[in-house]
Amino acid sequence: MTRPLETILDRAANGEPISPEDGVILLQQTEPEAIAQIRHSADRLRQRQAGETVTYVINRNINFTNICEQHCNFCAFRRDADSEGAFWLDFEQILEKATDATRRGATEICMQGGLNPQAKIDGKSLPYYVELVRTIKTELPTLHLHAFSPQEIEFIAREDDISYDCAIAVLREAGVDSMPGTAAEVLDDLVRRVICPEKLDSQTWLEIVETAHRLGMPTTSTMLCGHIETASQQIAHLDRLRSLQQRAIARLSAARISEFILLPFVGAQAPSSLRRRVGREQPSLSATLLLTAVSRLFLGEAIANHQPSWVKLGLDGATEALQWGCNDLGGTLMEEHITTMAGARGGTCMEPERLQGAIASIGRPFAQRDTLYRRLSEPVLC
């Protein structure tokens, strides 16, 4: 028998796990009153788990190359090596960007790139990535390096015929501090066969993230939403993340998922096949906000930190998401290419003062944090 909405929300708001069936029921609500109840419950749970203070991080994105062997149907970033707009930063350029970021107060570099088969030293991929890390860490040892998605780990391991354990362990020893939980897209292989058929499958993504946790490397988690996936597939994705995190918690591991980020699809410049199928060039704010609230309620006690994407939703939309279950407004980024090249309107850089002003506009205090959500400043309420 289907449980009443109020029963589901009471359980979720108290941090009790709700079932995938319950999660789908929440996502299928269309009445404004029901949606308002979901928002309120998610906001209550956010307050209980993370408090009133909204955090942000001063960081810089470094996308070191857009040359990529794969052809994802949502990606406007990738290029072939000989095509117009292709780039591949050298180590000196990367160090210059990282050094500039520290001068501007950054505590984190987020570094990811395309899967460039030429990115090798002596015919091997792993030594190239190790040198990339050491280029930054030798000069800037205290800078947190949040680098290389599970897809990049799979690529390195495949190119060099080594295990995921080996690739992660070597990169961690070189100075990678945490792993971005990108390339997850939707953890459903029927969806992946359409939007990213060349990418690693769902089980491999989960295996690599769990391996990182086991080796002492924290990760984040994401979902690319608002394209061809169904409500059931969205909830199945969240269920897999929740189970993954519960296993890390059961191991008493400090290395686990630190945050969840919804990444709504931006199709303005995406490949035409998927753009036509979706029929929308910019995210639906209302659908994203409902999924934001349901994500908080479904992940429950497993993942305390939830973040919207101001790049994809715009700062106003991301600020609104703070009232639908999010407790963090993300990073300054300084330069964002991947989503911007897809046609996002949120911008490529956000000064800390603008993030602070957005948080203050909804009457909440703000504080700077580091990558692992340790506070670097006292909360300020303007």
N, C-alpha and C positions, 0 to 999 in steps of 0.2 A: 504493500500500500504506500502511495506517495505521501511523504511527510509534509505537513503544512509549512509554509514559508517561515512563519514565526519560530517554529521548532528548530529548523535548520539554522536560522540566524542566531538564536539563543545559544545553540551549541558552538557555533563558529566564533561568536563574539567572546565566549568564555575560553577560547583557545582549544576546545575539544575538536579532534579530527572529524571532518565531515566526509562522506563517501563521494566517489566520482559521480554517482547518480544525483546526489544533492547538489554538487557543483554545477552540473548541467542544468538542473532546475533553476538555479540562481541566474545563470547566463541567459536562460530563455524568458526571463521576465520582461514584459513590455509596458506594463502599467506604471505611470509615473510614481504612484504611491509605493509600489513594490520596489522600484529602483531606488527611491529615496530611503526606504528601510535598509536596503543593502548597503548604500553609501554610509548611512549612520552606523550600522554594525561594523563596517570595515574601519571607520574612523575611531570607534570605541576601542577596537582591538589594537589599532595603531597606537592609540594613546596609552593603552595598558602595556604594550610591548616595548615601545620606543619613546614614550613621553611626548611632551609638547614641542621640544626643541627640534627644529629642522636643520640638518647638517648639509655641508657641501665640502668639496675637496678642491684645492688648487692643483691642477694637473695640466699636462700637455699631451695631446695625441701626436705620435709620430708614425705615420704610415710610410714605411721606408721604400716600398715599391708598389706599383699597381699592375705590374706584369704578372700574369696569372695563367696557369695551365687550365684552369676550370672556367666554365661558362654558365654560372648560375643565372636563372631566368629573372631574378629580381635585381641584379647587380649592374649598375651603370659605372662602377669604379674600375673594373678590370680592363686591361689592354693587352694585346699581343706586343711582343718586344719591339717589333718594327712598325707599330701603328702610331698615328699622331696622338700626342698626349701621354704616351708611355713615359714613366720615370722610374729611376732606381737611384736612390740617394747613396752617396759614398759615406764611409765611416766619418770623415771629417765634417760633412754636412750634418750628420746625425748628432755628433758631439756638439756642434755649434747650436743646434736647436735645443738640446738638453741643457746646455750651459745657460742659454738665454732664458729657458723656463725657470731655472733656479734663481736667476736674477729677479724674476718676476714673482717669486714666492712659491713656486711649485714644490710640492713634496712628492709628486708622483709623475712618472712618465708611463703612458700607456702606449705600447708599441706593438703594432701588427702590420702585416703586409700581405700582398698577393703571394701565390705559390709560384715562385720564379725558379724554374729548373736550372737556370744559370747561376743561381746564388749558391756557389760552392767554393771551397778552398781545397785544392789538391783532389778535386773530383768528389768531395763529400759535402753534404749539406750541414751536418751538425757542427763542424768546425767553423763554418761561416756564421751560424747563429751564435755560437759561443763568442766569436770575435766581436759580433755586433753588441752583445751584452757587455763584454769587457771594455769595449770602447767607451761606454758610458760609466760603468762601475769603477774603472781605474781612476778616472778623474773626479767622479761624483759618487763616492761610496755610500753616502747616507740617503741618496735618492731612491725611493721605492720604485722598482721596475716591475710593472704590471704588463706582462708580455706573453705573446704567442698563444693563440687559441688552440683548442683541441684539434682543429683541422690542420693547423701548422705543425703540431706534434705528430699527427698521422703522416703528414707529408714528409717530414724529416725522417721518421722511422722507415717509411716506405722507400724513400730515395736511398737511404744508407743500409737498408736491410738490418735494422736493429729493433729492439723491443721498445715499447712506449716507456717502460720503466727506465731503460737506459737513457733515452732522450731527455726525459724529465729530470732524472737525477743529475745528469751532466749540466743541464741548463741551470738547475737550482744551485749547484756548486759554483757555477760561473757567476751567479748573481741575480737570477730571476727570482723575484720575491712572491709573486702571485700570478695566477693564470686567468685571463679574461674568459668568461663563460659564453663567448660568442660562437658562431657557427652552429649553435643549437637549432636555429630557425624554429621549426616545429618538430618535436621528437616523435614523429609518426612517419614511417617510411613510405606510405602511400602519398603523403604530401611531399615528401622529399624527392620522390621520383619525378614530380612535376616541376618543383621550384629549384631544386639543386641536385639533379640526378648524378652528378659526378662527385658530390661530396661524400664524406664518411657517413655511414648509416647511424641510426639512433643509438643502437647498442654500443657502437664503437665510441661515440661521443661520451656516453655514460661511463664506459670503461676507462677512458683516458682521464676524465675528471675524477673518478674514484681512485685511480692510480695516483694522481697528483695529491689527493687528500692523504692517501696511505703513506706517501713519501714526504709528507709535511708541508705541502704547498697549498695555501688557500686558493679558492677560486671565487668567481662570481657566477651568476646564472642569468640567462636572458630567454625571451621568446620573441620571434618575429611574427607579428600577428596582423590580422585584418586583411588577408588576401583570399586564399581558397580554402582555408581550414574551417572545420565545423566547430561548434561548441564542444562536442564530445572530444574532438582531437585537441582542443585547447586544454580541456581538463585532464586528458591523458598525459599531456606534456607536464602539467603541474604535478600530477600524481607521481610521475617518474622523478621529478626533481625532489619532491617531498620524501620519497623513499630513499633516494640517494643521500639526502641530508640526514635522514634518520639513521642510516647505517653509519655515517661519520660520527654522529652523536653517540651511538651505541658503543663505538670503539673508544669513546672518550678522547677523540682526536680534536686538537685545537685547530687543525687544518680542515676547513669545511667551507661551505658556501657562505659568503659574507653578505650577499645582497641579491635581490631579484630585480631585473629591469625589463619592462615591456618595451619592445621596439616596433611600433606600428609601421606597416608597409607604406613607403613613399614611392609612387609609380610614375611621377611626371617624366623622368628621363630613363626609366627602367626599360629593358627589352620589351618590344611591343607585344609579344605573344602573351606574357603574363599581364601586362598593363590592360590589354583588351579584355582578358578574361575577368580581371578584377573589376574593371569599369569605373575606377576612381583613381585620381592622381595624387590626392592628399589623404591623410588619415581621417577616419571618422572619429571626432573627439568623443561623442557620446558613447560609441561602442568601446572605445579605448578606456574611458573612465569606468564603465561597468566592469570590464575585464580587470581593470586595476583593482577595484574593490573586491571582486570575487577571488582574485589571486591572493590578496591579503588574507581573506577568510579561509581559503582552501589550504594555503601553505601553513597558516596558523603558527604554532609555536616553533615550527621547523626553521623558518627564515624570518628574522625580525626586521630586516632593513629592506625597504622597497623604494625604488627610484623611478621617476618618469624620465622621458627623453625630451629635453627642451629643444634639441636639434630637430626632432621630428614633429613635436606638437606645438612648437613655439613656446616662448617663456610664459605667456598667459595660460596656455593649455596645461603646461607642466605645473604651474602654480595652482591651477584648479585641481590637479591630481593630488596635491597635498591634502585636499579635503575628501579624498576618496581612498585613503589608506596608505599613501606614501609619507615617508618621514625624512626623505633626503632629496635634494634638488640636483645632485650630480656634480659634475666638475666644470671647471672653466674651459677646458679642452684646448684653448689657444689656437688650434687649427684643426678643423674637422673636414675631411674630404669625402669619405665614403657615402654618407647620407646626403651631403650637400650636392654631390655629383648626380645623385638620383632625383634631385629637384626639391629637396626639403627647403623650407622657408625660415627655419629657426635661427639660421646664422652659423658661423664657424667658431666664434669665440664669445665668451661671456665673462665680463669683469666681475670680480667678487662683489663689488658694490651693487651691481645689478641683481645678482642672486640674493644678496642681503635685502635689497629693497623689495624684491618680489615676495620674500618670506614675510617681511614686516607688513606688507600690504594685507595679509590675512590675519594679522594680530598674533603671530607666533614668534617665539625667539629663534635666533639663528646662532650657529657655532661652526667654526671650521673643524674639520676632522682629517685624519689620514686615511689611507686606503683601507685599513682594517677597522675603521670606525672608532678609533681612539680619538678623543676630543683634544684639539690643539688650542682651543680658546674657550673661555667661559661664555655661556649663553648670553646673548644681548637681546633685549626686548625694546624695540623702538616705539 
